[in-house]
Amino acid sequence: MNLIAPESLVFWTTAIFIIFFFLLKKFAWKPILGAVKGREDSINKALMSAEEARREIQNLKADNERILHEARAEREDMLKDAREIKNKIISDAKDEAQKQSHNMIEAAKSAIESEKKSAMIELKNHVAELSLEIAEKVVRGELSNKDKQLELVESLLGKSSLN
Protein backbone atom coordinates (compact mmCIF):
# COMPACT_ATOMS: atom_id res chain seq x y z
CA MET A 1 0.00 0.00 0.00
CA ASN A 2 2.14 2.34 -1.37
CA LEU A 3 0.50 5.74 -1.54
CA ILE A 4 3.27 7.50 -3.41
CA ALA A 5 4.69 6.21 -6.63
CA PRO A 6 8.41 5.54 -6.74
CA GLU A 7 8.98 7.99 -9.60
CA SER A 8 7.41 10.83 -7.71
CA LEU A 9 9.50 9.90 -4.64
CA VAL A 10 12.70 10.26 -6.64
CA PHE A 11 11.42 13.56 -8.04
CA TRP A 12 10.55 14.95 -4.64
CA THR A 13 13.77 13.71 -3.06
CA THR A 14 15.79 15.30 -5.82
CA ALA A 15 13.79 18.52 -5.59
CA ILE A 16 14.15 18.71 -1.81
CA PHE A 17 17.87 17.97 -2.12
CA ILE A 18 18.35 20.72 -4.71
CA ILE A 19 16.33 23.20 -2.59
CA PHE A 20 18.21 22.16 0.53
CA PHE A 21 21.53 22.49 -1.38
CA PHE A 22 20.65 26.02 -2.58
CA LEU A 23 19.50 27.01 0.91
CA LEU A 24 22.70 25.64 2.42
CA LYS A 25 24.75 27.38 -0.28
CA LYS A 26 22.88 30.65 0.23
CA PHE A 27 22.80 30.76 4.04
CA ALA A 28 25.10 28.18 5.64
CA TRP A 29 27.94 27.54 3.19
CA LYS A 30 29.61 30.98 3.54
CA PRO A 31 29.55 31.00 7.37
CA ILE A 32 30.81 27.40 7.50
CA LEU A 33 33.59 28.16 5.00
CA GLY A 34 34.35 31.42 6.89
CA ALA A 35 34.63 29.50 10.17
CA VAL A 36 36.84 26.86 8.55
CA LYS A 37 38.96 29.60 6.93
CA GLY A 38 39.20 31.46 10.29
CA ARG A 39 40.24 28.26 12.01
CA GLU A 40 42.81 27.57 9.29
CA ASP A 41 44.17 31.13 9.64
CA SER A 42 44.43 30.83 13.43
CA ILE A 43 46.22 27.47 13.08
CA ASN A 44 48.65 29.00 10.53
CA LYS A 45 49.26 31.97 12.83
CA ALA A 46 49.92 29.61 15.74
CA LEU A 47 52.33 27.59 13.58
CA MET A 48 54.14 30.77 12.47
CA SER A 49 54.30 31.97 16.09
CA ALA A 50 55.70 28.60 17.14
CA GLU A 51 58.27 28.72 14.33
CA GLU A 52 59.21 32.29 15.25
CA ALA A 53 59.51 31.30 18.93
CA ARG A 54 61.71 28.37 17.93
CA ARG A 55 63.97 30.70 15.90
CA GLU A 56 64.06 33.17 18.77
CA ILE A 57 65.05 30.39 21.20
CA GLN A 58 67.81 29.31 18.81
CA ASN A 59 69.03 32.92 18.57
CA LEU A 60 68.94 33.23 22.36
CA LYS A 61 70.86 29.99 22.73
CA ALA A 62 73.46 31.22 20.24
CA ASP A 63 73.67 34.57 22.05
CA ASN A 64 74.01 32.79 25.40
CA GLU A 65 76.80 30.61 24.02
CA ARG A 66 78.54 33.66 22.56
CA ILE A 67 78.20 35.61 25.82
CA LEU A 68 79.41 32.60 27.81
CA HIS A 69 82.39 32.21 25.49
CA GLU A 70 83.20 35.93 25.77
CA ALA A 71 82.88 35.76 29.57
CA ARG A 72 85.25 32.80 29.70
CA ALA A 73 87.75 34.59 27.46
CA GLU A 74 87.47 37.73 29.57
CA ARG A 75 87.98 35.70 32.74
CA GLU A 76 91.07 34.09 31.24
CA ASP A 77 92.40 37.52 30.24
CA MET A 78 91.76 38.83 33.76
CA LEU A 79 93.53 35.83 35.30
CA LYS A 80 96.44 36.28 32.89
CA ASP A 81 96.67 39.98 33.77
CA ALA A 82 96.48 39.15 37.48
CA ARG A 83 99.30 36.61 37.11
CA GLU A 84 101.42 39.15 35.22
CA ILE A 85 100.77 41.81 37.86
CA LYS A 86 101.62 39.33 40.63
CA ASN A 87 104.86 38.36 38.89
CA LYS A 88 105.74 42.03 38.32
CA ILE A 89 105.07 42.86 41.97
CA ILE A 90 107.22 39.94 43.10
CA SER A 91 109.97 40.91 40.66
CA ASP A 92 109.83 44.56 41.76
CA ALA A 93 109.94 43.49 45.42
CA LYS A 94 112.96 41.26 44.72
CA ASP A 95 114.71 44.08 42.85
CA GLU A 96 113.96 46.52 45.68
CA ALA A 97 115.21 44.01 48.26
CA GLN A 98 118.40 43.48 46.26
CA LYS A 99 118.93 47.23 45.98
CA GLN A 100 118.37 47.68 49.70
CA SER A 101 120.68 44.79 50.56
CA HIS A 102 123.33 46.17 48.18
CA ASN A 103 122.98 49.62 49.78
CA MET A 104 123.22 48.07 53.24
CA ILE A 105 126.31 46.10 52.22
CA GLU A 106 127.91 49.22 50.74
CA ALA A 107 127.07 51.19 53.90
CA ALA A 108 128.53 48.41 56.04
CA LYS A 109 131.68 48.29 53.88
CA SER A 110 132.00 52.05 54.15
CA ALA A 111 131.53 51.92 57.92
CA ILE A 112 134.08 49.10 58.19
CA GLU A 113 136.57 51.05 56.06
CA SER A 114 136.01 54.16 58.16
CA GLU A 115 136.46 52.18 61.36
CA LYS A 116 139.58 50.53 59.90
CA LYS A 117 141.11 53.93 59.04
CA SER A 118 140.20 55.25 62.45
CA ALA A 119 141.78 52.21 64.11
CA MET A 120 144.90 52.56 61.95
CA ILE A 121 145.25 56.23 62.90
CA GLU A 122 144.74 55.38 66.54
CA LEU A 123 147.27 52.53 66.27
CA LYS A 124 149.81 54.81 64.56
CA ASN A 125 149.35 57.42 67.29
CA HIS A 126 149.74 54.78 69.97
CA VAL A 127 152.85 53.34 68.28
CA ALA A 128 154.29 56.85 67.95
CA GLU A 129 153.66 57.51 71.66
CA LEU A 130 155.27 54.20 72.58
CA SER A 131 158.23 54.93 70.33
CA LEU A 132 158.72 58.31 71.94
CA GLU A 133 158.47 56.81 75.40
CA ILE A 134 160.97 54.10 74.51
CA ALA A 135 163.31 56.63 72.87
CA GLU A 136 162.99 58.91 75.86
CA LYS A 137 163.83 56.06 78.22
CA VAL A 138 166.79 54.97 76.08
CA VAL A 139 168.12 58.52 75.82
CA ARG A 140 167.70 59.04 79.56
CA GLY A 141 169.52 55.80 80.20
CA GLU A 142 172.29 56.83 77.85
CA LEU A 143 172.56 60.35 79.16
CA SER A 144 172.38 59.44 82.86
CA ASN A 145 176.08 58.60 82.89
CA LYS A 146 178.61 61.45 82.16
CA ASP A 147 181.03 59.19 80.40
CA LYS A 148 178.34 57.96 78.09
CA GLN A 149 177.22 61.57 77.40
CA LEU A 150 180.71 62.57 76.35
CA GLU A 151 181.11 59.51 74.23
CA LEU A 152 177.79 60.23 72.50
CA VAL A 153 178.75 63.88 71.81
CA GLU A 154 182.13 62.89 70.38
CA SER A 155 180.60 60.21 68.23
CA LEU A 156 178.02 62.62 66.85
CA LEU A 157 180.68 65.24 66.20
CA GLY A 158 182.82 62.70 64.44
CA LYS A 159 180.05 61.75 62.17
CA SER A 160 179.02 65.23 61.29
CA SER A 161 181.41 67.11 59.14
CA LEU A 162 181.85 70.82 59.33
CA ASN A 163 182.02 72.47 55.99
C-alpha positions as CSV (number, residue, x, y, z in Angstrom):
1,M,0.0,0.0,0.0
2,N,2.1,2.3,-1.4
3,L,0.5,5.7,-1.5
4,I,3.3,7.5,-3.4
5,A,4.7,6.2,-6.6
6,P,8.4,5.5,-6.7
7,E,9.0,8.0,-9.6
8,S,7.4,10.8,-7.7
9,L,9.5,9.9,-4.6
10,V,12.7,10.3,-6.6
11,F,11.4,13.6,-8.0
12,W,10.6,14.9,-4.6
13,T,13.8,13.7,-3.1
14,T,15.8,15.3,-5.8
15,A,13.8,18.5,-5.6
16,I,14.1,18.7,-1.8
17,F,17.9,18.0,-2.1
18,I,18.3,20.7,-4.7
19,I,16.3,23.2,-2.6
20,F,18.2,22.2,0.5
21,F,21.5,22.5,-1.4
22,F,20.7,26.0,-2.6
23,L,19.5,27.0,0.9
24,L,22.7,25.6,2.4
25,K,24.7,27.4,-0.3
26,K,22.9,30.6,0.2
27,F,22.8,30.8,4.0
28,A,25.1,28.2,5.6
29,W,27.9,27.5,3.2
30,K,29.6,31.0,3.5
31,P,29.5,31.0,7.4
32,I,30.8,27.4,7.5
33,L,33.6,28.2,5.0
34,G,34.4,31.4,6.9
35,A,34.6,29.5,10.2
36,V,36.8,26.9,8.5
37,K,39.0,29.6,6.9
38,G,39.2,31.5,10.3
39,R,40.2,28.3,12.0
40,E,42.8,27.6,9.3
41,D,44.2,31.1,9.6
42,S,44.4,30.8,13.4
43,I,46.2,27.5,13.1
44,N,48.6,29.0,10.5
45,K,49.3,32.0,12.8
46,A,49.9,29.6,15.7
47,L,52.3,27.6,13.6
48,M,54.1,30.8,12.5
49,S,54.3,32.0,16.1
50,A,55.7,28.6,17.1
51,E,58.3,28.7,14.3
52,E,59.2,32.3,15.3
53,A,59.5,31.3,18.9
54,R,61.7,28.4,17.9
55,R,64.0,30.7,15.9
56,E,64.1,33.2,18.8
57,I,65.0,30.4,21.2
58,Q,67.8,29.3,18.8
59,N,69.0,32.9,18.6
60,L,68.9,33.2,22.4
61,K,70.9,30.0,22.7
62,A,73.5,31.2,20.2
63,D,73.7,34.6,22.1
64,N,74.0,32.8,25.4
65,E,76.8,30.6,24.0
66,R,78.5,33.7,22.6
67,I,78.2,35.6,25.8
68,L,79.4,32.6,27.8
69,H,82.4,32.2,25.5
70,E,83.2,35.9,25.8
71,A,82.9,35.8,29.6
72,R,85.3,32.8,29.7
73,A,87.7,34.6,27.5
74,E,87.5,37.7,29.6
75,R,88.0,35.7,32.7
76,E,91.1,34.1,31.2
77,D,92.4,37.5,30.2
78,M,91.8,38.8,33.8
79,L,93.5,35.8,35.3
80,K,96.4,36.3,32.9
81,D,96.7,40.0,33.8
82,A,96.5,39.2,37.5
83,R,99.3,36.6,37.1
84,E,101.4,39.1,35.2
85,I,100.8,41.8,37.9
86,K,101.6,39.3,40.6
87,N,104.9,38.4,38.9
88,K,105.7,42.0,38.3
89,I,105.1,42.9,42.0
90,I,107.2,39.9,43.1
91,S,110.0,40.9,40.7
92,D,109.8,44.6,41.8
93,A,109.9,43.5,45.4
94,K,113.0,41.3,44.7
95,D,114.7,44.1,42.9
96,E,114.0,46.5,45.7
97,A,115.2,44.0,48.3
98,Q,118.4,43.5,46.3
99,K,118.9,47.2,46.0
100,Q,118.4,47.7,49.7
101,S,120.7,44.8,50.6
102,H,123.3,46.2,48.2
103,N,123.0,49.6,49.8
104,M,123.2,48.1,53.2
105,I,126.3,46.1,52.2
106,E,127.9,49.2,50.7
107,A,127.1,51.2,53.9
108,A,128.5,48.4,56.0
109,K,131.7,48.3,53.9
110,S,132.0,52.1,54.1
111,A,131.5,51.9,57.9
112,I,134.1,49.1,58.2
113,E,136.6,51.0,56.1
114,S,136.0,54.2,58.2
115,E,136.5,52.2,61.4
116,K,139.6,50.5,59.9
117,K,141.1,53.9,59.0
118,S,140.2,55.3,62.4
119,A,141.8,52.2,64.1
120,M,144.9,52.6,61.9
121,I,145.3,56.2,62.9
122,E,144.7,55.4,66.5
123,L,147.3,52.5,66.3
124,K,149.8,54.8,64.6
125,N,149.3,57.4,67.3
126,H,149.7,54.8,70.0
127,V,152.8,53.3,68.3
128,A,154.3,56.8,68.0
129,E,153.7,57.5,71.7
130,L,155.3,54.2,72.6
131,S,158.2,54.9,70.3
132,L,158.7,58.3,71.9
133,E,158.5,56.8,75.4
134,I,161.0,54.1,74.5
135,A,163.3,56.6,72.9
136,E,163.0,58.9,75.9
137,K,163.8,56.1,78.2
138,V,166.8,55.0,76.1
139,V,168.1,58.5,75.8
140,R,167.7,59.0,79.6
141,G,169.5,55.8,80.2
142,E,172.3,56.8,77.9
143,L,172.6,60.3,79.2
144,S,172.4,59.4,82.9
145,N,176.1,58.6,82.9
146,K,178.6,61.5,82.2
147,D,181.0,59.2,80.4
148,K,178.3,58.0,78.1
149,Q,177.2,61.6,77.4
150,L,180.7,62.6,76.3
151,E,181.1,59.5,74.2
152,L,177.8,60.2,72.5
153,V,178.7,63.9,71.8
154,E,182.1,62.9,70.4
155,S,180.6,60.2,68.2
156,L,178.0,62.6,66.8
157,L,180.7,65.2,66.2
158,G,182.8,62.7,64.4
159,K,180.0,61.7,62.2
160,S,179.0,65.2,61.3
161,S,181.4,67.1,59.1
162,L,181.9,70.8,59.3
163,N,182.0,72.5,56.0
